[in-house]
Amino acid sequence: MQALSAGHIYLVDDDASIRSALAGTLERQGYSVTPYASAAEFLQHATPVSPAVLLLDMRMPGLSGVELQADLAGHGWTTPIIFVSGESLPAQIVQAMKQGAGDFLLKPFSMLDLLKAVEQALEKDRATHKVLIKARTVEKLYATLTPREREVFDAIIAGKTNKQVADEDGSAAATIKLHRARVLSKMQVDSVADLIALTSEVDMSALKSKP
């Protein structure tokens, strides 16, 4: 996923005049904007970037905004979504919220409200992207550990001492100390505290389940 510094806006709305007005406003604020006339066009041409936000009309001909939201979630997209609508039904709003919508802007809305919602969504995406990069880094480093070193890794994260690990499996404490040093070296950290900081916010159970 390509990273952008200022922020990118995917703008999906079937009304050409609204697309033009919103794109002009957002571009003047320094954001890059890609407009799409339909959900189908978005699915065909959009490429994931970060930080980004999807500004999405809820009711459109063909695939609706809520249906696009569900499709993207099923394909692993995490880009925050701001729905724009003038005539949404309560049931649609509830469904969108359950599917993780970030915000709603009901027409007519002020440009101040739009820009505030966009920046909040972009900040959320920046944080998500940061965690994703950390997870990928941890995954690559963890893959270099031997099965035994992974056992010691688990013990380190659990806060166990070398002696405790040695007592549990009958190894010599000096051997566990050597394994611990190798774990820290392969994970490219200098201390247990650094290792814990590196793996914080990372779903280690999901990582360990990978072949």
Residue pairs with C-beta under 8 A, 6 or more apart in sequence:
1 48
1 49
1 50
1 129
1 132
2 47
2 48
2 49
2 50
3 49
3 50
3 51
3 129
4 32
4 49
4 50
4 51
4 52
6 30
6 31
6 32
7 31
7 32
7 51
7 52
7 53
7 118
7 119
7 122
8 31
8 32
8 33
8 34
8 49
8 51
8 52
8 53
9 23
9 26
9 31
9 32
9 33
9 34
9 52
9 53
9 55
9 118
10 34
10 36
10 42
10 46
10 52
10 53
10 54
10 55
10 56
10 79
11 19
11 22
11 23
11 26
11 33
11 34
11 35
11 36
11 55
12 35
12 36
12 38
12 39
12 41
12 42
12 54
12 55
12 56
12 57
12 60
12 65
12 68
13 19
13 22
13 35
13 36
13 37
13 55
13 56
13 57
13 60
13 84
14 37
14 38
14 57
14 60
14 61
15 57
16 37
18 57
18 84
19 35
19 37
20 35
22 33
22 55
22 114
23 33
23 35
25 111
25 114
26 33
26 114
26 115
26 118
27 33
29 115
31 118
34 46
36 42
36 45
36 46
38 60
38 61
38 62
38 63
39 60
39 62
39 63
39 64
39 65
39 67
39 68
39 71
40 62
40 63
42 68
43 63
43 68
43 71
48 77
48 79
50 79
50 125
50 126
50 128
50 129
51 122
51 123
51 125
51 126
51 129
52 79
52 122
52 125
53 79
53 80
53 81
53 82
53 102
53 118
53 121
53 122
53 125
54 72
54 79
54 80
54 81
54 82
55 82
55 84
55 118
56 65
56 68
56 69
56 81
56 82
56 83
56 84
57 65
57 83
57 84
57 85
58 64
58 65
58 66
58 83
58 84
58 85
58 88
58 92
58 96
59 65
59 85
59 87
59 88
59 92
63 71
64 92
65 83
65 85
65 96
66 92
66 95
66 96
66 99
69 81
69 96
69 99
69 100
69 101
70 99
72 79
72 81
73 99
73 100
78 125
78 128
78 132
79 125
80 102
80 121
80 122
80 124
80 125
81 96
81 100
81 101
81 102
81 121
82 101
82 102
82 103
82 104
82 105
82 117
82 118
82 121
83 93
83 96
83 101
83 103
83 104
83 105
84 104
84 105
84 107
84 109
85 92
85 104
85 105
85 106
85 107
86 106
86 107
86 108
88 104
88 106
93 104
96 104
102 117
102 120
102 121
102 124
103 117
103 120
103 121
105 113
105 114
105 117
131 201
131 202
134 198
134 201
134 202
135 201
135 202
135 203
135 207
137 198
138 187
138 198
138 199
138 202
138 204
138 207
139 207
139 210
141 186
141 187
141 188
142 150
142 153
142 187
142 207
144 186
145 153
145 183
145 186
145 187
148 179
149 179
149 182
149 183
149 186
150 208
152 165
152 176
152 179
152 180
152 183
153 183
153 187
155 164
155 165
155 176
156 180
156 183
156 192
156 195
157 195
157 196
157 199
157 204
160 168
162 173
162 176
162 177
162 180
163 173
165 171
165 176
166 172
166 173
166 175
166 176
183 195
184 190
184 191
184 192
184 194
184 195
187 195
187 198
189 195
189 198
